[in-house]
Amino acid sequence: MTELPSTEALDPATAEIDKLDDGALARMLVEAHRGAVDAALAASPAIARATALVAEAIESGGRVVLIGAGTSGRLAVLDAAELPPTFGVDPALVEGRIAGGDSALRRAIEGAEDDGAAGMRAVDDVRAGDVVIGISASGGAPFVRAAVRAARERGARTIGIVNVPGGALAADAEVGIIAATGAEPIQGSTRMRAGTAQKIVLNAISTGAMIRLGKTYGNRMVDLVATNAKLRARSERLVRELGGDADPRALLDAAGGSVKIAVVMARRAVDRAEAERLLDTAGGRLSRVIDGPG
């Protein structure tokens, strides 16, 4: 008999969860996620290696493709979708793909996770210089494993994120990240502890890579795309804080909406073309332009 992965085990601490009152039930379900943080933290060395791979790929003109099924696939698509507005990344460079296609984002597609051939097809466009990140709680989803193995054969760098020690996907990939979350509060419901840990790991990799690529200045989001009133207000505030006394709205207008360009125009007293040149020479890193080499 095949041994079940730990994500499919019964958690004795929640054996009588259905008998709790509403308050105790809410506390238990929230408390259940504490271990997800510890599991992700224990995987920090592997997360660091994955972060470096992602940053190197994007800086060299490669793409990052995130692959998953079910909850893992939805988290993959979410992480990819949030990077362009948050960090100004070209959407063509970061893409999330889910077993069963986009319709699976809203409704489960029966059998999609088990389709290894579809997983291979999902990375048909991947090439050397790209990074493929596969995510599977058990590490055994055929769609995800096939995608990662095929991507590796095509010369891409690969990362596998799993929640079970010994999860096969971690061994399939060049960098295996094991955030071992154990049994779920509801047996097998990996949208809970495992999903939370996956979200933490994905956030750490993508945010860390963006920091390495100069998409922040300190902890400020200086490459954001102002797509709504909140972000426009944030852009103006950033220019006011980093650019000095000049009118932030006028600077942003002159800079085509770019916080970085507006700040360089103000701090270096140059026009937009020269600000763009300075940033390009500095690899897009604002600190190198306004603070000097570092």
N, C-alpha and C positions, 0 to 999 in steps of 0.2 A: 504493500500500500504506500502510495506516494505521501511523503510528509507535507502537511499544509504549511504554507508560509506563515510567519508570525502575524501578519496582518489579518489572517483568517482565524486566528485563535480566539477563544473565549476569554474575556477579561473578568476574573472573579470579583473584582471590585464593583462591577456594574451589574452583577447577576440579578439583582432585584430592582433594577432601575425603573421598571414599570410600576412599582409600588410607592414611589416617592411622591410627595406633594409637589406642587408647582415650583415653589421656591427651591427646595432641595434638588429637584430635577434640573433646574436652570443652573444652579451652582455646580452640580456634578458635570454637566455637559461642557460648561466653560472651563472648569478645572482640568478636564480631560486633555485640553490643548497645551497645558504647561510643558508636558514632556516633549512636544514638537520642537520647542525652542532649544531644549537641551540636545535633542537629536541632531538638529541642524548645526548647533554650535560644535558638537563633537566632530562634525564633518568639515570644519573650517579649513584644514590644510588642503583637502581636495577641492573645496570651493575656491580657494586661492589659485590653484593651478587652472581651474576652469575659467576663472576671471581673466587670467593672463591670456589664455587661448582666444577668448572672445575679443578682447581688446586688440590683440595682434591681428586677428582676422579682419576686423573692421578697418583698422588703420592701414592695412595693406590692400584694401579694396575688396575683401571677401565678404561673404554674407553669413548670417547666423540663422539657421533653420531649427525651430523647436518642434518636436514631434511627440504626440501622446495620444492616448485613447481615453474616452470617458472624462472623468474629472481631471486627469493628468493632461489630456488634450485641451480641455477648456482653459486650464491654467497656462498652458503653453501659448495659446492664442492671446490670452489676456496680457501676459507679460510682453509679448511682441507688440501688441496694439498700443500699449502705454508708452513705449519708448519714443516714438516720433514727436508727440506733443510735449513730453516732459523734457527731452534732451535734444530735440531738433534733428534726430537721426532720419536719414532718408528711409521711408517705409520699405523700399525695395531691398534694403540691407538686412532687415530683421523680419522674419515671417514665422508665424505659428501655423502648424498643420495638425489636424485632428483626424483620427480614423473615422471614416464615414463622410468626410467633407464638412463644409460649413453648416449643413443642416443638422449635424450632430451636436452643434453648439447648443441647440434648443431642445432637441429630442434625441434620446438614445437610439442609435442605429444597431439593430440586432446583428451580432456576429462580426461587426466591423473590427473589433479588437483582435479577432482571431485570423484576420486575413493577411498573412505574411506577404503574399504577392502584391497586395495593394500597398503594403509598407515599402516594398522595394520600388514600386512605381512613384511613391510619394517623394523620392529623392532622385528621380531621373535627371533633374536639372542641376544637381549638386556637383561641384568640381573641387579640384585641389585648391586650397586657399580658403574654402568655406569651413564653417564649424556646424555640426549637427548635434543638437542636444536632445537625447531621448529620455522620456520620463515615464516610469511605470512603478507603481507602488510595490508590486510583488517582484518586479524585474523580469517577469515572464511573458508579458503581452507580445504575441507573435508579430503584430503589426509594427510595434516599436522596435523590437529586436531586429527584424528584417530590415527596417529602414536604417538603423545604425550600422549594421553589418555591411549593407550595400553602400552606404555613404563612405565607410572606411575603405572599401575596395576601390571607390572612385577617387581616393586620395584626400578626402576631407578629414579634418580633425574631428574627433567625436567625444562626447561627454554623455555618461549615463547616470541618471538620478533615480535611486531606488530607496525603498524603506525597509528592506529585509536584508540582513547579513547573508552574503552568498547569492544575492539576486543576480541572475544570469546576465542581465543587461549591463551591470557594472563591469563584468568581465568582458563583454562584447566591445565596450568603448575604451578609448585611449585613457580617459580619466573617468574613474568610477566614483560616484559620490553616494555614500550609504548613510542616510539619515534614518537610523533604525528607530521606528516609533512603536513597535510592538503591537499588541492586540488593540483593536478599536473598542470604544465604549459600546457600540452596536456591532456585533460580529461582522467583519468584512466590509464595513462601511468606510472605505478609504477616503471618502470626501471629508473625513473628520481629521484625526491626528495626522495621518499620512499626507492628506491634502494640504493641511496647514504647514507641515514641514517642507513640502515641495514649494509652496508659495514663498516661504522664507528663503529657501535655497535659490530659487529663480530670482527673487528680488536682490539677493546679495550678489549674484553673478552679474546681472545686467547693470545694477547700479554701480558696482565696483568697476566694471569695464568702462562705463560712461565717465566715471571720475578719472580713471587712468587716461582716457582720451581727451581730457580737458573740457568736458562738458559742464563742469562746475568750476566755480571760483570759491575756494574754501568749501563751505557747505551751501553756497548759493547756486540756484538753478539758472545759470546765465545763458543757456542755449535753448530755453523754453520757446515754444511757438504759441503766441498769444491768440488763441482761437476763441476766447470768450472774454467777458467783461472782467472776471476775476483775474485771469492771466494778463490782460492788458494793464490792469492796476498793479499787478505784481511786477510787470516789466518796468513800469514807470518808477515804482519804488526802488527797484534795483539800480536803475540808472541814477536816480537821485542819491542813493547811498554810496555808489561807487564812482560816480562821475563828477561829483562836486556841485557847484552852484548853478550850472546851466539848466535851462528848461528841459525836463526829461521828455515831455511830449514832443517838443520840437526836435530834440536829438533823435528820438526814435523814428520820427517821420523821415528825417534826413538819412537815417541809417537803414531804411527799409524795414523797420520793425525789429532789427537785431539788437538785443541788449549788449552783446559783446562789442559790436561795431560802434554803437552809441557811446559806450564807456571809453573806448579807445579814442574816439574823436574828441571827447571832452578832456581826457587825461593827457593826451599827447598833442592836443590842439592841431589836429589834422583833418582833412576832408575824408569823405567816405572811401574813396579809392585808396588813399594811403592807409587808412585804418584796415581795410581789407587786406592790403599787401602785408602789413605788419603782422596781422593775425595768421595769414597764410605762412609766412616765414617762421612763425612760432608754432606751427602745427595746430593752430586753433586754440592754443592755451593762453587764456587771458592773462594769467599771472606772469608769464614770460614777457608780455608786452608792457604791462603797467608796473610790475615789481622788479623786472630784470631777470637774468638767468637764475634758474633754481631747479 
